[in-house]
Amino acid sequence: MTDLASDLARLRSLTGIKWNRYPDDVLPCWVADMDIGTAPVIAEALTDLVRRGDLGYNFSAPAALPDAWAEWQAARHGWRPDVERVRVFSDVLQAVDLALWFGTRPGDGVLLFTPVYPPFFRCVESIGRVAVDCPLDQDTWRLESGRLEAAIAEAERAGTPVRAVLLCNPHNPTGRVFSRGELEAIAEVALQHDLLVISDEIWADIIFDGNEHVPFASLSDGAAARTVTASAASKTFSVAGLRCAVAHIGAEEIEASIAELPGHMLGAVSTPGAVASYTGWTEGGPWVEETVRYLASQRDHVRARVGAELPRVRMTPPEATYLAWLDLRDHGLGDDPAAWLVEHAKVALGSGPDFGVHGHGFARLNFATTRAVLDEALDRIVRALG
């Protein structure tokens, strides 16, 4: 248990973007960073690294990541990636960009399950590809299989051949954990239309209520052979600033194209990033389990307060992530309720329209903070909405 004053004093001393974008009178609950720090085993590993002065050229730490991640996947998600196909990247989006660059051509369509993580749109459109909207059901946030075929057919009638699927599983911002059946439906459509699948599984370890994360590439050998699976320790262990990620390149043409790049074109991860990721994946399991229990209690607290004090705000409890996707359309705050709330409640939430047209009237609340900060944010929202 903490108190609001001490929490704010600590958090406002941080130099990251979350606590520095807005003035001090605004509580930031927007970008997907946790306020609870990282696992002590990671903090100790990084402290030891600096204490030893062990900051010279280091190739062994990054080289150990594929095996560590593969073992983590096997233990937690029942999938053992082919270590020979695991590459280290500086960021999940670096792997996404490369897969799109090599796996599609300008003018090709890329299927997105919307609303969805805003950088996906930029990844697609910045290289001349076309984002093809496949909306999730707004009552359940489930994927209706018929919508895939309908979205592909509509895009092709408009002259946009769909060549890839960009999947976020677990899903940001809704917190859905796609079921095996939903994923198998995607895999079947991908097989029928010969689609590349890029699966961002960065949220896979923050799962609630006995839900099961199913890695897309684990569905079958055929699914694995057309999939690029990207992941990182960043969300699980709150180390996004250390810039380290991995990807399993199941699609042979993508792997071959990346292998042909000049050696230094992709850069390399830092020693602290590699050490933090390795330590998390080899020693951080107990901390993750404790943290997920805490995040589940925060999720339940948000759900209870919204239900009791904000009856016109609809919230489907997330099955994963530490993000609550709030439907504020009944309050008539326009397309971007977050803009209204930052002005009238002094709380910064994620802007719904950033997640696509199906985010209009919504806002995303990050509840991975202390209970004192969370309650202050909710108090402000309740007062502002009357």
Disulfide bonds with the S-S distance in Angstrom:
none
